[in-house]
Amino acid sequence: MRPLVVKTLVVGLLLASVAGLRTAAQGNPDAAKVQNPVPSSPESIAAGKQAFNRYCANCHGLNGEGSPGNDLTPEAPDLTDKVWKHGSTDGEIFSSIKNGVAPEFSMGAFGDQLKDEDIWRVVNYIRSLAKNK
């Protein structure tokens, strides 16, 4: 290949990579605008912990630190760290829990099993995990 063609391809690939990182870091811009209507309190966190233990702990672990996955369940991310692949705002976390994470739906949707208010309580609980680390 000619040097100019190679240079153009390399620059194009770099730009595409940066654009992809920017999109991934943004998560869900529409969901990011949604504010949590359930105030974080000891009561809401305790209720969120109960729901988390019932619906989320089997993948994310009792402490929310994730799991490597296995043949039956996919890898589950650590919810106590600062890396949030699908968005880190309350609204984005709510959306991931309620609607699942497309396109593979390794993170299933829980909107049919939990009321919105209960999902917001889980968000409050997950936030409390991050503060403890």
Summary of the structure (lengths in Angstrom):
residues: 133
radius of gyration: 18.1
end to end distance: 51.4
largest distance: 66.0
contacts: 359
relative contact order: 0.18
helix: 55%
strand: 2%
